Amino acid sequence: MARATRAGSSAGFPELNRRGGARGSVPADVMMPRLGLLVAVVLLVLIGIVMVFSASTVEAIHNGESATSYVVKQAIFAVFGSALALFVYTRDYRSLQGGPCFWVFWGICAALLLAVPVIGTNILGATRWIYIGGFSVQPTEFAKIMLVVAAAKVLLEYRDQIRDTKQALIAAFVLVLLPLLFLYKTQSDMGSAVVILVGAFVVMWLGGLPGRFVAVLGIAVVVGGVFGIAGYRADRVSVWLDPWSDQYDTGYQMIRSFFAFSEGDILGVGLGNSREKFLYLPEAETDFIFSIIGEELGLVGALFVIALFVAVLVCGLLIAKRASDDFGTMIAGGLTCMLVGQAFLNMACATGLFPTTGKPLPFISSGGSSVVASLLMVGIIMSVSRVAGEEALTPHRASAERRRANLSYIRVEDEPPARSRFSSSESAPVVDAPTRSRHSHGDPFGGLMAPRGGASRNASRGSSRPEGNASLGSRASRRHDSGMERGANRRGSGRNSR
């Protein structure tokens, strides 16, 4: 009976791929941006929880609430947003490209936008919030994600010739432009419109639209925005240019923000030691929390927060660059730039580089909708990275399967049983011809090595050779017996003649 052993089966070390990792592991150029994004987001969320607690205690006590009421809500929203991000991370982002998942998400966001003018609550002169179960929800934060995904979907279908030019324009108007115009008109939220346009332009740029078309469209948007500045927006611009012209009314918030940064200096006054949070700086825990960071942690703390957002931008764009398809590239790049663009817009408003828009600082400002929506965007970006990592492993797995399919086997023939050389009735020992030739050449395996695909041919040859050898042995034994008989007859005739 023959026994077969797998050649090279004792190798116990993983084979290294060209990117420096063990084959079967995610490549480093895919894993590192994902880890960098995760670390930066976790640090920003932790900083947000600490700073919300520091900036909101006086406000909470003034409103008759517990000193920890704001931070407890912030922590709950952070945990819920993290769980939602983890759930989205484990799902395939390509389900947002079409099918029921996209339409359900788009329908919910559109319905919430339509419900704001009807059942929304007016806070500080703006109707942008809906109270659901004791919590306020700002639908705009989730509509931003929906509009960027819809823009990527329409552009990709136009590129893939699923829609012609007319159908693509109609789809872009219904799915993207109409909700954006409704949001701008009913909620007077120019800041959100600017942030959404940033994401949409990044989608168009990454989607491969001609640069001239994108530039012309951008100029048209800027011109429209300039003409749209009227009423209280014009007052905000004038206050931004000269806050001290009305330092006790419209310019008050901007001036108090300047005082916070000036008090912070290089190293800050210390965590929890802010003076502006004692009801001097309005919205210290939300829109102007970056001013409290600058006051308590100083220039060093403010630059550290900026560096974390820069890390989010770099890691998100690297994930978009290494996405497995164009849809992943567009939504990862669009969501990343929209997220970081809103952060820089908030910090620019707090430092006086841009007129006040009322947009929260992602991951840090107090507010459930902002934290949950920001973490949801991170989950989608991480899903793009996860799918890209799995796609990168596919060629290695396929090549490993091919190598396993082509592995050689060593075929070793059992040695024939020993026979007595004095027995004339038994046939001569039979040795397989290939085995005999290998023994004669000193083959250490003592058998036939052949690929697994040729096992049947070897088996057929092996099954026929013993029969041929047996017939040769029987003919040899018959010739030996006849020779013995002729020799005996000759000896007998010789004796008779003598």
Salt bridges, closest charged atoms under 4 A:
GLU15 OE2 - ARG23 NH1 3.82
GLU15 OE1 - ARG403 NH2 3.63
ASP29 OD1 - ARG19 NH1 3.20
ASP29 OD2 - ARG322 NE 3.78
ASP92 OD2 - ARG94 NH2 2.94
GLU141 OE1 - LYS144 NZ 2.93
GLU141 OE2 - LYS359 NZ 3.48
GLU157 OE2 - LYS153 NZ 2.65
GLU157 OE1 - ARG163 NE 2.41
ASP189 OD1 - ARG128 NH1 4.00
ASP189 OD2 - LYS359 NZ 3.79
GLU263 OE1 - ARG275 NH1 3.34
GLU276 OE2 - ARG256 NH2 3.00
GLU296 OE2 - LYS277 NZ 3.78
ASP326 OD2 - ARG159 NH2 2.72
GLU390 OE2 - ARG386 NH1 2.83
GLU391 OE2 - ARG94 NH1 3.92
GLU401 OE2 - ARG404 NH2 2.13
GLU413 OE2 - ARG411 NE 3.15
ASP414 OD1 - ARG3 NH1 3.09
ASP432 OD1 - ARG465 NH1 3.92
ASP443 OD2 - ARG438 NH1 2.62
